[in-house]
Amino acid sequence: MQDSGHVYIGSKVIDKLGPAKRNIGMVFQDYALYPNKRVIDNIMSPLVVKGVKKGDAIKEATEMAERLGIGETLQRKPGQISGGQQQRVALARALIKHPDVFLLDEPFSNLDAQLRFSARRFLKEVQREFGITTIYVTHDQSEALSISDRVAIVGNGTIHQVGTPKEIYASPSDEFSATFIGSPPLNVLNVRVSKGVSSPIALRLDGVADGEIRVGIRPESIVIGSGANEATITAFEYAGRETIVYLKVAEAEFRSIVFDASSLRVGQKVRFDVQQGGTHILGKGAG
């Protein structure tokens, strides 16, 4: 709910405009299609509400369906088509309004993993073709990285950071942003700094005052094989082309990524190093 300031779409203030007059295209998590109506009726429903002549509405809906690759579904009902096709029907219904802004509320959450992957690419193609500013809500950080030009990290009603996916990944503003982006997640550790070097994990932290701090280390930045640190392997997670290796130093356990774990085993002691740029200072140490 708006409680102060103004809401703009482009240069237009929409504070006092009713939903029907804001010209916003919306795709819901469950698509919200009319189950008793055919696909073509669902797509053209916004035009019918606007009073567009039926013949013109059918023509526009048919053209939109063809552009989105669902032309063959027009005479079916939502229950007779796949989840991926339903998602495209919902997109077509929103786009046919020629909205000023496009809002999507986790539109891929009901799709299986393979369909989600193809749907992301499809949505980017749609966005490029129509050129409509799109706000996409998701809890899936991989979606946020893959389909966005800019990302806003929001937690408990607070915007923690806004930036490009690369900016947020490389330079997180705080621990919330740092741990949200990245898979596997960022390692967060308490270390003690003395004269620019930390312990129990040895990191070069020039310019950091002595004392306890909280650091984040990307798993891909931890390179096993040689280096100033020694750890014990506690577990593995096979992830296809890569393996997540769990390491323990003193009481701290954290993750590394390796592409060939054939020579490693649980209980083995290994040397490791942290690549330059892989460490983020997150704040003061915490228990």
LINDABEL-V831184 format. One record per backbone hydrogen bond with DSSP energy under -0.5 kcal/mol. NH is the residue of the N-H (numbers start at 1). CO is the residue of the C=O. E is the energy in kcal/mol with one decimal. If there is no record, write none. Layout:
NH,CO,E / NH,CO,E
This chain:
8,6,-0.5 / 9,12,-2.5 / 12,9,-1.8 / 14,7,-2.7 / 17,14,-1.2 / 21,18,-1.8 / 22,19,-1.2 / 25,101,-2.5 / 27,103,-2.4 / 31,28,-1.1 / 32,30,-1.0 / 35,33,-0.8 / 37,34,-1.4 / 39,73,-0.5 / 39,76,-2.9 / 40,74,-2.2 / 42,38,-2.2 / 43,39,-2.5 / 44,40,-2.1 / 45,41,-0.6 / 45,42,-0.7 / 46,43,-0.5 / 47,44,-0.7 / 48,44,-2.0 / 49,45,-2.2 / 50,46,-1.4 / 51,47,-0.6 / 51,48,-1.1 / 52,47,-2.5 / 57,53,-2.7 / 58,54,-2.7 / 59,55,-1.9 / 60,56,-2.5 / 61,57,-2.7 / 62,58,-2.4 / 63,59,-2.2 / 64,60,-2.5 / 65,61,-2.4 / 66,62,-2.1 / 67,63,-2.1 / 68,64,-1.6 / 69,66,-1.2 / 70,65,-2.9 / 73,70,-1.8 / 74,71,-1.0 / 76,73,-2.1 / 78,37,-0.7 / 80,77,-2.7 / 81,78,-1.5 / 86,82,-2.5 / 87,83,-2.2 / 88,84,-1.5 / 89,85,-2.1 / 90,86,-2.4 / 91,87,-2.0 / 92,88,-2.7 / 93,89,-2.6 / 94,90,-1.8 / 95,91,-2.7 / 96,92,-2.0 / 97,94,-0.9 / 98,95,-2.4 / 100,23,-2.5 / 101,23,-0.9 / 102,133,-2.7 / 103,25,-3.7 / 104,135,-2.7 / 105,27,-2.7 / 106,104,-0.9 / 106,137,-2.0 / 109,106,-1.4 / 111,108,-1.8 / 116,112,-2.6 / 117,113,-1.7 / 118,114,-1.7 / 119,115,-2.6 / 120,116,-1.9 / 121,117,-1.3 / 122,118,-2.3 / 123,119,-2.7 / 124,120,-2.0 / 125,121,-2.0 / 126,122,-2.4 / 127,123,-2.7 / 128,124,-2.3 / 129,125,-2.2 / 130,126,-2.7 / 131,127,-2.4 / 133,100,-0.6 / 135,102,-3.0 / 136,134,-0.6 / 137,104,-3.0 / 137,135,-0.5 / 141,139,-0.8 / 143,140,-0.6 / 144,140,-1.9 / 145,141,-2.2 / 146,142,-2.1 / 147,143,-2.1 / 148,144,-0.8 / 151,163,-3.6 / 153,151,-0.5 / 153,161,-2.7 / 154,152,-0.7 / 155,158,-2.5 / 158,155,-1.8 / 160,153,-2.9 / 160,158,-0.8 / 161,153,-1.0 / 163,151,-2.1 / 168,164,-2.4 / 169,165,-2.2 / 170,166,-2.7 / 171,167,-2.7 / 178,174,-2.4 / 179,175,-2.4 / 180,176,-1.3 / 181,177,-1.7 / 187,217,-2.4 / 189,187,-0.5 / 189,215,-2.7 / 191,213,-2.4 / 192,199,-2.9 / 193,211,-2.8 / 194,197,-2.7 / 197,194,-1.3 / 198,203,-1.6 / 199,192,-1.3 / 202,200,-0.6 / 203,201,-0.8 / 205,196,-3.2 / 205,203,-0.8 / 208,205,-1.7 / 211,193,-2.0 / 213,191,-2.6 / 214,283,-3.3 / 215,189,-2.9 / 215,213,-0.5 / 216,280,-2.9 / 217,187,-2.4 / 218,278,-1.7 / 221,218,-1.9 / 222,219,-1.2 / 223,221,-0.8 / 223,273,-2.8 / 224,222,-0.6 / 225,271,-3.2 / 229,272,-1.8 / 231,270,-2.6 / 232,248,-2.1 / 233,268,-2.6 / 234,246,-2.6 / 235,246,-0.9 / 237,244,-2.1 / 239,242,-2.4 / 241,239,-0.8 / 243,258,-3.1 / 244,237,-2.9 / 245,243,-0.6 / 245,256,-2.8 / 246,235,-2.7 / 247,254,-3.2 / 248,232,-1.7 / 249,252,-2.8 / 252,249,-2.6 / 254,247,-2.4 / 256,245,-2.3 / 257,219,-1.3 / 258,243,-2.4 / 264,261,-1.7 / 267,233,-3.2 / 268,265,-1.7 / 270,231,-2.7 / 272,229,-2.1 / 273,223,-2.0 / 275,221,-2.9 / 275,273,-0.5 / 278,275,-1.9 / 280,216,-2.9 / 282,214,-3.1 / 282,280,-0.6 / 283,214,-1.0 / 285,212,-1.6
